Amino acid sequence: MKIAQISPLWERVPPFRYGGIELIVKLLTDELVRRGHEVTLFASGDSITAAKLKSVHQKALRLDPNIKEPGIYEHMLLADVYHQAHNFDVIHSHFGYSALSYSTFSKTPTVHTLHGSFTPENEKIFRRFAWQPFISISESQREPRLGMNYIHTVYNGIDTGVYSFQSEPVQPAYLAFVGRISPEKGPVEAIKIARATGLPLKMAGKIDVVDKTFYREQVEPLIDGEQIQYLGEVTHEEKVQLLSGATLTLFPITWREPFGLVMIESMATGTPVLAMGLGAVPEVIAHGKTGFICHTIEKMIEMVPQAMKLDRHTCREYVVSRFSVETMTDEYERAYEMVLRKKLT
Amino acid sequence: MKIAQISPLWERVPPFRYGGIELIVKLLTDELVRRGHEVTLFASGDSITAAKLKSVHQKALRLDPNIKEPGIYEHMLLADVYHQAHNFDVIHSHFGYSALSYSTFSKTPTVHTLHGSFTPENEKIFRRFAWQPFISISESQREPRLGMNYIHTVYNGIDTGVYSFQSEPVQPAYLAFVGRISPEKGPVEAIKIARATGLPLKMAGKIDVVDKTFYREQVEPLIDGEQIQYLGEVTHEEKVQLLSGATLTLFPITWREPFGLVMIESMATGTPVLAMGLGAVPEVIAHGKTGFICHTIEKMIEMVPQAMKLDRHTCREYVVSRFSVETMTDEYERAYEMVLRKKLT
């Protein structure tokens, strides 16, 4: 199959550090190439891929201080994609609403994976083009009231090979928290759970500019560097070490997480996950097997001892069988075939 | 002729106060309708026009505090325009580079009027689509090195009826400055000229957020409320009164002004213009007749007495014959015919 993949331009493929979308694009694209598809990746010029790379700027926009108007590069990239659309059987966009609008000018079908959340503003354009083929990354991500033409749900997958399994957690036991230090990820809630149980908590994740005040006022005062440690933004290797050594990973989110990559990263290393049951959480954790799904912080505190005892092999196997790159790619291939069949009939 | 006009969405057509592009769109659109064309105006939903209005949001984006992602509305508007492009003979865009990219997906020709200046970033997309038909608003606005397909230059026009002619300036005599209070418009230079000549200076114009520091540090200390007065942002009526009563309007710009609407507004009221010879200035002022074109501030100071003596009727007639809505519309009709002829051959 001749496939175009469109990645956001803000971050490189694969991302230098944080960048869930670009990581998924990397894994999917390389696996499609491995399976014999002819893949063209439209992405930032510094991307690394087994596919044919096409770009309009040599660097990830995030890394270039001269970038004042990212829209210019988006329009140029999308014009490039859709001017050569006839060369592809299917176009797969991870780009968001701009590609949605451009794709309506092409006969080649585009499937749109939505990686983020809806906002009162972006809902307008999704409604406007609701008839386009969409893929959700979880069932809970869908908003039925928008009436969008979802053709499939494809869960994110990871390369389980780079998340080394650890059969026993490090001693003394500690809890892990990995994610942006922002209210919706629940770092304050994680600290509350750690304090109530007396277990050490190791936290890692970046602090976005918009979250600096939140960090300074609500998180930093609770970090004592002993029981509650904040390691800053960590590398992939450090993250794997942090997760695999933990006795339990906390995921006390306060919003409707569309997927939650860190849950599968943790389980892949063998570490079960104790999570708040919002958004995609019930689709990602096997309750009572690879973690527990709770609805209050009090319940999460109560469940810590039981969650720590869950079988680490089960966690690992669960991810390998359900959230691998291979499974994700199988499902995307099915989605591509669906839109192609529809086009031919 | 069936014509679509695409206006920026940030400001209403016509603008509430400041908004040169939206004013030109208003005048051109209504005059085309008056001449019997079937015109559809794509603009903000609160626009007022004799044409058929199509919009994607009920308000000018600038006036709606809920607007966080203007790009959403731009994409929806441009998709609307180009999905119905087959209903038009010609599309005329005042929208900038986004419409440039979209227009390449349509068989209906789009002529693009560039109202602004080039930047190192937007040059990239103009080069990319250099073969599209462009209209410059002055000869000096063009950048030959970009190799763009300019089909015509059309000077801005104004409704001379709303700029009442005043045969004698107000006594005691004063100088006028109308424009954004920003370094490129030369407010500090205007004050320097006024001080050197001893004449009072009345200044009006908005202060953009980016220019607040410039105003506070470099302009405000020079305003004494007596000889040097700053009136803030004024209404159209106040602007006409300010210009028509002046003995001379100063236009001491420090950048390549692409057109300079205030020069023709001033001359329409009878007031000559003393200007720095940058950008479009030599194309807009008749040197020695409706103003003087200088190349240093010292020369401008020296020319004030002579400039004050220029004939006010000549100034008025010059604008009526060269920069009226009728002339502008004649020239745009010619441009539309050019692209249509090219399409048919």
Chai-1 contact restraints between the chains, C-beta under 6 A:
chainA,res_idxA,chainB,res_idxB,connection_type,confidence,min_distance_angstrom,max_distance_angstrom,comment,restraint_id
A,K68,B,E121,contact,1.0,0.0,6.0,A-B,restraint_1
A,E69,B,E121,contact,1.0,0.0,6.0,A-B,restraint_2
A,I72,B,E121,contact,1.0,0.0,6.0,A-B,restraint_3
A,I72,B,I125,contact,1.0,0.0,6.0,A-B,restraint_4
A,H75,B,S98,contact,1.0,0.0,6.0,A-B,restraint_5
A,H75,B,S101,contact,1.0,0.0,6.0,A-B,restraint_6
A,M76,B,I125,contact,1.0,0.0,6.0,A-B,restraint_7
A,M76,B,R128,contact,1.0,0.0,6.0,A-B,restraint_8
A,A79,B,S101,contact,1.0,0.0,6.0,A-B,restraint_9
A,S98,B,H75,contact,1.0,0.0,6.0,A-B,restraint_10
A,S101,B,H75,contact,1.0,0.0,6.0,A-B,restraint_11
A,S101,B,A79,contact,1.0,0.0,6.0,A-B,restraint_12
A,F105,B,F105,contact,1.0,0.0,6.0,A-B,restraint_13
A,E121,B,K68,contact,1.0,0.0,6.0,A-B,restraint_14
A,E121,B,E69,contact,1.0,0.0,6.0,A-B,restraint_15
A,E121,B,I72,contact,1.0,0.0,6.0,A-B,restraint_16
A,I125,B,I72,contact,1.0,0.0,6.0,A-B,restraint_17
A,I125,B,M76,contact,1.0,0.0,6.0,A-B,restraint_18
A,R128,B,M76,contact,1.0,0.0,6.0,A-B,restraint_19
